[in-house]
């Protein structure tokens, strides 16, 4: 097996194990810890810390530790969050969520940079187009990574399904489920009863073990790499320059236009994790169904991520963005009109599945786009991506406790529309830019300049 592909598989399996634990925990926060809004506050603190981390830490840590050890150290922060859930309180969950947030941005930036460098290095050796190889590597990564949602949610559903929970009768079913929900963020109902503490400890033990295995796998089997752009005896930039590299990229007007894309990614993921699971699935069906509903999302997300990586060279990214936007637009409008009913069980899965189909567009193509447009500043570009995505999460979780679900859906509509308009403008500007001569592209490829993709 090619060494580059082996490293891609190691990274993918490491993320699979890590996010099997974290993804399951994230989806349950708003349902398990609904008292006084603790669960939503935890998620807000997490992404707030990620926002701050995105501004400064990724380029600095990658420079100091390299991509491999940045990934290892950052993964350890996720394990700490799992441990904090064993003694869930404001004093344990908030600090560990902040620690996780600080590690999240370097983790994703290092991962994006690693796959980009590996993909372009292989393309150079094989005489292939860097963009196509990186696209395939990221498609493979997301196929494996997104399946973590299947396993994480399956584990939680099987564990919590061991004892029966009290269901609500149709007469007791809250009238405020779905878009009309204005109270569910802080007010528990019969269908959101906590499972027994013994079952919660069992689940957390499985999740923590999975996270520890992820750290050991990457630390043991992942090869360290160095960006070819940094070779050749070049002197390293000063520390202050590295810290400010994330903000210097704002001189590029394309980045200023593209910030709405990762922000929308944060908004839509926060809605699914914090509102759809709570105000639709848990409210109408009960907490034991959350995992099964999210399995459908993760499965379609994983399969479509691989599919988009293969079809992107033929369709182009514009067609995929249009498809993703149309799918989410349809889902948002339907969620505004639909009143959840336990008798319509299949509909809950249809919505989560379609949400995954569209989310796969944002997760794959956004990272490809940032990698292709800012190939000379990979770390700073991916740090910016995480910064604005984290801001989307923070804003969405921040207003989660006091806005009705219908208002949140209208906000999603507005951000989606603005993001697509800004993206269209960037494509227009790119179309007006004269293409580089083939000889120049070949020279840059030989020098290690790369095109990328990444969640």
DRENNU-460221 format. One line per field, with one value per residue (C-alpha): residue number from 1; residue in three letters; x, y, z. Coordinates in Angstrom, 1 decimal, decimal comma. Example, Ala and Ser with C-alpha at 12.3 -4.5 7.8 and 13.67 -1.06 7.14 Angstrom:
i: c(1|2)
aa: c(ALA|SER)
east: c(12,3|13,7)
north: c(-4,5|-1,1)
up: c(7,8|7,1)
***
This chain:
i: c(1|2|3|4|5|6|7|8|9|10|11|12|13|14|15|16|17|18|19|20|21|22|23|24|25|26|27|28|29|30|31|32|33|34|35|36|37|38|39|40|41|42|43|44|45|46|47|48|49|50|51|52|53|54|55|56|57|58|59|60|61|62|63|64|65|66|67|68|69|70|71|72|73|74|75|76|77|78|79|80|81|82|83|84|85|86|87|88|89|90|91|92|93|94|95|96|97|98|99|100|101|102|103|104|105|106|107|108|109|110|111|112|113|114|115|116|117|118|119|120|121|122|123|124|125|126|127|128|129|130|131|132|133|134|135|136|137|138|139|140|141|142|143|144|145|146|147|148|149|150|151|152|153|154|155|156|157|158|159|160|161|162|163|164|165|166|167|168|169|170|171|172|173|174|175|176|177|178|179|180|181|182|183|184|185|186|187|188|189|190|191|192|193|194|195|196|197|198|199|200|201|202|203|204|205|206|207|208|209|210|211|212|213|214|215|216|217|218|219|220|221|222|223|224|225|226|227|228|229|230|231|232|233|234|235|236|237|238|239|240|241|242|243|244|245|246|247|248|249|250|251|252|253|254|255|256|257|258|259|260|261|262|263|264|265|266|267|268|269|270|271|272|273|274|275|276|277|278|279|280|281|282|283|284|285|286|287|288|289|290|291|292|293|294|295|296|297|298|299|300|301|302|303|304|305|306|307|308|309|310|311|312|313|314|315|316|317|318|319|320|321|322|323|324|325|326|327|328|329|330|331|332|333|334|335|336|337|338|339|340|341|342|343|344|345|346|347|348|349|350|351|352|353|354|355|356|357|358|359|360|361|362|363|364|365|366|367|368|369|370|371|372|373|374|375|376|377|378|379|380|381|382|383|384|385|386|387|388|389|390|391|392|393|394|395|396|397|398|399|400|401|402|403|404|405|406|407|408|409|410|411|412|413|414|415|416|417|418|419|420|421|422|423|424|425|426|427|428|429|430|431|432|433|434|435|436|437|438|439|440|441|442|443|444|445|446|447|448|449|450|451|452|453|454|455)
aa: c(UNK|UNK|UNK|UNK|UNK|UNK|UNK|UNK|UNK|UNK|UNK|UNK|UNK|UNK|UNK|UNK|UNK|UNK|UNK|UNK|UNK|UNK|UNK|UNK|UNK|UNK|UNK|UNK|UNK|UNK|UNK|UNK|UNK|UNK|UNK|UNK|UNK|UNK|UNK|UNK|UNK|UNK|UNK|UNK|UNK|UNK|UNK|UNK|UNK|UNK|UNK|UNK|UNK|UNK|UNK|UNK|UNK|UNK|UNK|UNK|UNK|UNK|UNK|UNK|UNK|UNK|UNK|UNK|UNK|UNK|UNK|UNK|UNK|UNK|UNK|UNK|UNK|UNK|UNK|UNK|UNK|UNK|UNK|UNK|UNK|UNK|UNK|UNK|UNK|UNK|UNK|UNK|UNK|UNK|UNK|UNK|UNK|UNK|UNK|UNK|UNK|UNK|UNK|UNK|UNK|UNK|UNK|UNK|UNK|UNK|UNK|UNK|UNK|UNK|UNK|UNK|UNK|UNK|UNK|UNK|UNK|UNK|UNK|UNK|UNK|UNK|UNK|UNK|UNK|UNK|UNK|UNK|UNK|UNK|UNK|UNK|UNK|UNK|UNK|UNK|UNK|UNK|UNK|UNK|UNK|UNK|UNK|UNK|UNK|UNK|UNK|UNK|UNK|UNK|UNK|UNK|UNK|UNK|UNK|UNK|UNK|UNK|UNK|UNK|UNK|UNK|UNK|UNK|UNK|UNK|UNK|UNK|UNK|UNK|UNK|UNK|UNK|UNK|UNK|UNK|UNK|UNK|UNK|UNK|UNK|UNK|UNK|UNK|UNK|UNK|UNK|UNK|UNK|UNK|UNK|UNK|UNK|UNK|UNK|UNK|UNK|UNK|UNK|UNK|UNK|UNK|UNK|UNK|UNK|UNK|UNK|UNK|UNK|UNK|UNK|UNK|UNK|UNK|UNK|UNK|UNK|UNK|UNK|UNK|UNK|UNK|UNK|UNK|UNK|UNK|UNK|UNK|UNK|UNK|UNK|UNK|UNK|UNK|UNK|UNK|UNK|UNK|UNK|UNK|UNK|UNK|UNK|UNK|UNK|UNK|UNK|UNK|UNK|UNK|UNK|UNK|UNK|UNK|UNK|UNK|UNK|UNK|UNK|UNK|UNK|UNK|UNK|UNK|UNK|UNK|UNK|UNK|UNK|UNK|UNK|UNK|UNK|UNK|UNK|UNK|UNK|UNK|UNK|UNK|UNK|UNK|UNK|UNK|UNK|UNK|UNK|UNK|UNK|UNK|UNK|UNK|UNK|UNK|UNK|UNK|UNK|UNK|UNK|UNK|UNK|UNK|UNK|UNK|UNK|UNK|UNK|UNK|UNK|UNK|UNK|UNK|UNK|UNK|UNK|UNK|UNK|UNK|UNK|UNK|UNK|UNK|UNK|UNK|UNK|UNK|UNK|UNK|UNK|UNK|UNK|UNK|UNK|UNK|UNK|UNK|UNK|UNK|UNK|UNK|UNK|UNK|UNK|UNK|UNK|UNK|UNK|UNK|UNK|UNK|UNK|UNK|UNK|UNK|UNK|UNK|UNK|UNK|UNK|UNK|UNK|UNK|UNK|UNK|UNK|UNK|UNK|UNK|UNK|UNK|UNK|UNK|UNK|UNK|UNK|UNK|UNK|UNK|UNK|UNK|UNK|UNK|UNK|UNK|UNK|UNK|UNK|UNK|UNK|UNK|UNK|UNK|UNK|UNK|UNK|UNK|UNK|UNK|UNK|UNK|UNK|UNK|UNK|UNK|UNK|UNK|UNK|UNK|UNK|UNK|UNK|UNK|UNK|UNK|UNK|UNK|UNK|UNK|UNK|UNK|UNK|UNK|UNK|UNK|UNK|UNK|UNK|UNK|UNK|UNK|UNK|UNK|UNK|UNK|UNK|UNK|UNK|UNK|UNK|UNK|UNK|UNK|UNK|UNK|UNK|UNK|UNK|UNK|UNK|UNK|UNK)
east: c(0,0|1,2|2,6|0,5|-2,7|-1,7|-1,3|-4,6|-6,2|-4,4|-5,7|-9,2|-9,4|-8,1|-10,8|-13,3|-12,5|-12,3|-15,5|-17,4|-17,1|-17,4|-20,2|-22,4|-21,7|-22,4|-25,8|-26,9|-25,7|-28,9|-31,1|-29,1|-28,3|-31,3|-31,6|-30,8|-29,6|-26,4|-26,1|-26,5|-24,2|-21,5|-21,7|-21,5|-18,4|-16,8|-17,2|-16,4|-13,0|-12,6|-13,3|-10,5|-8,2|-8,7|-7,4|-3,9|-3,1|-3,2|-0,3|1,8|1,2|1,7|5,0|6,2|5,0|4,4|1,1|1,3|1,9|-0,5|-3,2|-2,1|-2,1|-5,5|-7,1|-6,1|-8,3|-11,3|-10,6|-10,6|-14,1|-15,3|-13,8|-15,5|-18,9|-18,5|-19,1|-21,4|-21,7|-21,0|-17,5|-16,5|-18,2|-17,4|-13,6|-13,3|-15,5|-13,2|-10,2|-11,7|-12,5|-8,9|-7,7|-10,4|-9,1|-5,4|-6,7|-8,7|-6,1|-3,3|-5,4|-6,3|-2,7|-1,5|-3,9|-3,2|0,6|0,4|-2,0|0,1|3,3|1,8|0,4|3,9|5,4|2,6|2,4|-1,3|-3,2|-2,9|-6,4|-7,9|-5,7|-6,5|-10,2|-10,0|-8,1|-10,6|-13,5|-12,0|-11,4|-14,9|-16,4|-14,6|-14,9|-18,6|-19,4|-18,3|-21,8|-23,3|-21,2|-21,4|-25,1|-25,7|-23,8|-25,8|-29,1|-28,3|-27,0|-30,0|-32,4|-31,6|-34,3|-37,8|-38,5|-41,8|-43,4|-45,9|-49,4|-50,8|-52,8|-49,7|-47,5|-46,3|-47,9|-44,7|-42,6|-41,0|-40,9|-43,3|-41,0|-40,1|-39,5|-37,7|-34,2|-34,6|-37,8|-37,7|-40,7|-41,7|-40,1|-36,7|-36,2|-32,6|-31,5|-30,2|-26,8|-25,4|-26,3|-24,7|-21,5|-21,5|-21,8|-19,1|-16,7|-17,1|-16,7|-13,6|-12,0|-12,6|-10,9|-7,8|-7,5|-7,6|-4,7|-2,6|-3,3|-2,2|0,8|2,1|1,4|1,1|4,2|5,4|5,5|6,9|5,4|7,7|7,1|9,1|12,1|15,1|16,8|14,2|14,3|11,2|9,1|9,2|6,6|4,6|4,3|3,0|0,5|-0,8|-0,9|-4,6|-5,5|-3,2|-5,2|-8,0|-6,2|-7,5|-11,0|-12,0|-11,6|-13,8|-16,5|-16,2|-16,5|-20,2|-19,8|-18,1|-20,4|-23,4|-21,7|-21,6|-25,2|-26,6|-24,6|-25,6|-29,3|-29,1|-27,2|-29,0|-32,4|-33,5|-32,4|-34,2|-37,2|-38,1|-36,7|-36,5|-39,7|-41,9|-40,2|-38,0|-34,3|-33,7|-34,5|-31,9|-29,1|-31,1|-32,1|-28,6|-27,3|-29,3|-27,7|-24,2|-24,7|-25,9|-23,2|-20,4|-21,6|-22,2|-18,8|-17,2|-19,5|-18,8|-15,1|-15,5|-18,0|-16,5|-13,9|-16,7|-19,4|-17,3|-17,9|-20,5|-23,0|-22,4|-22,9|-26,1|-27,4|-26,4|-28,1|-31,3|-31,5|-31,1|-33,5|-36,1|-35,5|-35,7|-39,0|-40,5|-39,3|-41,1|-44,4|-44,2|-45,5|-43,7|-45,9|-44,7|-46,9|-44,8|-41,6|-40,1|-40,2|-37,8|-35,2|-35,9|-35,1|-31,9|-30,9|-31,4|-29,6|-26,6|-26,7|-26,4|-24,0|-21,6|-21,3|-20,3|-17,8|-16,0|-16,3|-15,7|-12,4|-11,5|-12,4|-10,3|-7,3|-7,4|-7,9|-5,3|-2,7|0,2|-1,2|-2,7|-2,5|-3,9|-6,6|-7,8|-7,5|-9,8|-12,2|-12,4|-12,6|-15,7|-17,3|-16,8|-18,4|-21,4|-21,7|-21,3|-24,0|-26,4|-25,9|-25,9|-29,4|-30,7|-32,1|-34,3|-35,4|-38,2|-37,2|-39,1|-36,9|-33,8|-35,0|-35,5|-32,0|-30,7|-32,6|-31,0|-27,5|-27,8|-29,0|-26,2|-23,5|-24,6|-24,6|-21,1|-19,8|-21,3|-19,4|-16,1|-16,7|-17,3|-14,0|-12,2|-13,6|-12,3|-8,8|-6,6|-5,6|-2,0|0,1|0,6|4,3|3,8|1,5|4,0|6,7|4,6|3,7|7,4|8,0|5,4|2,5|-0,7|-4,4|-6,5|-9,7|-10,7|-13,5)
north: c(0,0|3,5|5,2|8,3|6,3|4,4|7,7|8,9|5,7|6,1|9,7|8,6|5,7|7,9|10,5|7,7|6,5|10,0|11,3|8,1|9,3|13,1|13,1|10,9|13,1|16,3|15,1|14,2|17,3|19,3|16,3|14,9|18,3|20,4|21,7|25,4|25,1|23,4|21,3|24,2|26,4|23,7|23,6|27,4|27,5|24,8|26,6|29,9|28,5|27,1|30,5|32,0|29,1|29,5|33,1|32,2|28,6|26,5|28,0|28,3|24,7|23,3|25,2|24,1|20,5|19,5|18,2|14,7|15,8|18,7|16,1|13,9|16,7|18,1|14,6|14,4|17,5|15,5|12,7|15,1|16,3|12,6|12,3|15,5|14,0|11,4|14,1|16,4|19,8|23,4|23,0|20,0|20,4|24,0|23,8|20,5|21,9|25,0|22,7|20,7|24,0|25,1|21,8|21,6|24,3|23,0|19,5|20,3|22,7|20,1|17,4|19,6|20,6|17,0|15,5|18,4|17,9|14,1|14,4|16,8|14,9|11,8|13,7|15,1|11,6|10,0|12,9|13,6|16,8|17,7|19,0|15,6|13,5|15,7|15,6|11,8|11,7|14,0|12,0|8,8|10,6|11,8|8,5|6,9|9,9|10,6|7,0|7,8|9,3|6,0|4,1|6,8|7,2|3,4|2,9|5,5|4,1|0,5|1,5|3,8|1,3|-1,4|-0,1|1,2|4,9|6,6|7,7|10,4|9,6|11,6|13,7|14,5|15,2|18,8|21,1|23,0|20,4|21,4|24,9|26,2|25,1|28,1|26,3|23,0|24,4|24,7|22,9|19,1|17,0|13,4|12,3|13,8|11,8|11,0|7,4|5,8|7,0|3,4|3,5|6,9|5,7|2,7|4,9|7,3|4,4|3,2|6,7|7,4|4,1|4,9|8,3|6,8|4,3|7,2|9,0|5,8|4,9|8,3|8,6|5,1|4,7|8,1|9,3|12,8|15,0|18,4|20,7|20,9|24,6|24,9|23,1|24,4|26,1|28,8|30,6|30,2|33,3|35,0|33,9|37,1|36,7|33,1|34,3|37,0|34,9|34,1|37,8|38,8|36,6|39,0|41,2|38,8|39,9|36,4|35,3|38,3|37,0|33,4|33,7|33,1|29,6|28,2|30,3|28,7|25,3|26,1|27,3|24,3|21,7|23,5|23,4|19,7|18,9|21,3|21,9|19,0|16,4|18,2|19,9|17,3|13,9|14,0|16,0|13,8|10,4|10,3|10,5|6,8|7,7|10,5|8,1|6,3|9,5|10,8|7,5|8,2|11,7|10,2|7,4|9,7|12,2|9,6|8,0|11,4|12,7|9,8|10,3|14,0|13,4|11,2|13,3|16,7|16,5|15,9|18,2|21,0|22,5|25,0|22,3|20,6|23,9|24,5|21,0|21,4|24,8|23,5|20,5|22,5|25,2|22,5|21,0|24,3|25,2|21,8|21,9|25,3|23,7|20,2|19,5|16,4|13,4|10,1|8,3|9,7|7,9|7,7|11,5|12,1|9,9|11,5|14,9|13,8|11,9|14,8|17,1|14,8|14,8|18,6|18,8|16,6|19,3|21,9|19,6|18,5|21,3|24,2|22,7|22,0|25,6|27,1|24,8|25,6|29,4|29,9|27,2|29,4|29,9|26,5|26,7|30,3|29,5|26,4|28,3|31,0|28,3|26,9|30,4|31,4|27,9|28,2|31,6|30,1|27,5|30,1|32,3|29,5|27,9|31,3|32,2|28,6|29,1|32,1|32,0|29,8|27,2|28,9|32,0|29,8|28,3|31,8|32,7|29,6|30,7|34,2|33,0|30,3|32,9|35,4|32,7|31,5|35,1|35,7|32,4|33,2|36,5|34,7|32,3|35,3|36,9|33,6|33,3|36,8|35,9|34,8|31,1|30,5|29,0|25,2|25,7|27,9|25,3|22,6|24,7|25,3|21,7|20,7|23,2|21,5|24,0|22,1|22,1|20,8|19,6|19,0|19,1)
up: c(0,0|-0,8|2,3|1,7|1,6|4,7|6,6|5,3|6,7|10,1|10,4|9,3|11,8|14,6|13,9|13,6|17,1|18,6|17,2|17,8|21,4|21,0|18,4|20,6|23,6|21,7|20,4|23,9|25,8|25,3|26,3|29,2|30,8|30,2|33,7|33,7|30,1|31,2|28,0|25,6|27,7|27,6|23,8|23,7|25,9|23,8|20,5|22,1|23,2|19,7|18,3|20,4|19,6|15,9|16,0|17,4|18,1|14,9|13,0|16,1|17,3|13,9|13,6|17,0|17,2|13,6|12,2|13,8|17,4|17,2|16,3|19,2|21,8|20,5|20,6|24,3|25,0|23,6|26,0|28,9|28,0|28,1|31,6|32,7|31,9|34,6|37,2|35,2|36,8|35,9|37,5|35,5|32,1|31,5|32,1|30,1|27,3|27,1|27,0|24,2|22,3|22,6|21,1|18,4|16,0|16,0|15,5|12,4|11,0|11,5|9,9|6,9|6,4|6,8|4,2|1,8|2,0|1,7|-1,3|-3,2|-2,5|-3,9|-6,9|-7,6|-7,6|-9,6|-12,1|-11,3|-10,6|-6,9|-6,6|-7,8|-5,4|-2,4|-3,3|-3,3|0,0|1,7|0,2|1,8|5,1|5,3|4,3|7,4|9,7|9,1|9,9|13,5|13,9|13,1|15,7|18,4|18,1|17,8|21,0|22,9|21,6|22,5|26,0|26,8|25,3|27,9|30,2|29,3|29,5|30,1|26,9|26,6|25,4|22,4|24,9|26,9|23,8|24,1|21,6|21,4|19,5|16,3|14,9|17,5|20,4|22,5|25,8|25,2|25,6|29,3|30,3|30,4|29,7|30,3|27,0|28,0|31,2|32,1|31,8|35,0|36,2|35,8|32,1|31,7|33,3|31,0|27,9|29,1|29,8|26,2|24,8|26,9|25,9|22,2|22,6|24,3|21,5|19,0|20,7|20,9|17,2|15,8|18,2|17,2|13,5|11,9|10,1|10,8|7,7|6,7|4,2|1,1|1,0|4,2|2,9|1,0|3,9|4,3|7,6|9,8|10,2|13,7|16,2|16,1|12,3|12,8|15,3|13,1|9,9|10,5|10,4|7,6|5,3|5,5|3,1|0,5|-0,4|-1,4|2,3|3,4|1,1|2,0|5,8|5,5|4,2|7,3|9,5|7,9|8,4|12,1|12,2|10,5|12,5|15,7|14,7|14,1|17,3|19,6|18,2|15,9|18,4|21,2|19,8|17,1|17,9|21,8|22,2|20,1|20,3|23,4|24,1|23,1|19,5|19,2|18,4|15,7|14,0|14,0|12,6|9,5|9,3|9,7|7,2|4,4|5,3|5,1|1,8|0,1|1,2|-0,7|-3,6|-3,9|-3,9|-6,9|-8,9|-8,1|-11,0|-13,4|-12,1|-10,7|-7,2|-8,3|-9,1|-5,8|-3,9|-5,7|-4,9|-1,2|-0,9|-2,6|-0,3|2,9|1,6|1,1|4,5|6,3|4,7|5,4|9,1|9,5|8,2|9,8|13,2|14,7|15,3|16,8|14,2|11,4|12,5|9,1|8,6|11,4|9,6|6,2|7,5|9,2|6,1|3,8|6,2|6,0|2,2|2,2|5,1|3,2|0,6|3,1|4,9|1,8|-0,7|1,8|2,7|-0,9|-1,8|1,0|0,1|-3,6|-3,2|-0,4|-1,3|-0,2|3,3|4,2|8,0|8,2|5,7|7,6|10,9|9,5|8,3|11,9|13,4|11,4|11,7|15,5|15,5|13,8|16,5|19,3|17,9|17,3|20,7|22,3|21,2|21,5|25,0|24,3|20,6|19,3|16,8|14,0|14,5|14,3|11,0|9,6|10,6|8,9|5,7|5,8|6,4|3,7|1,2|2,0|2,0|-1,5|-2,8|-1,5|-2,8|-6,3|-6,2|-5,4|-8,3|-10,6|-9,4|-10,0|-13,5|-14,4|-13,2|-16,1|-15,8|-15,0|-17,9|-17,6|-17,3|-14,2|-12,7|-13,3|-11,7|-8,6|-8,3|-8,4|-5,6|-3,5|-3,9|-3,2|-3,5|-0,7|0,9|4,4|6,7)
***
